[in-house]
């Protein structure tokens, strides 16, 4: 199997300060894209999110799970 080795353990955000702290962890890794933080009511995700989300798991070239 595979697994990411550079994960961060970040708890569910309970406040805007939590979200900003999580974003700061990402910014310190110097990502190649802008980092933005949504408000706690997720207004940006609601307005501009790509829904429905789609997830496919492939195994040996075949779809074994699809949501």
C-alpha angles and dihedrals in degrees: 000000000000136000137177113251100195100062125142125218104229121167124225108285113253097175142019088256089059090053092048091050091051091048090050090057088056094045090055088062089060099234120204092239137053117276116222132178124216123218118261091259088059092230093158094049090049094049100039107018118125103242138213093040114218128211127184127182115200125198123180089348094306130107106247098168132024131176 
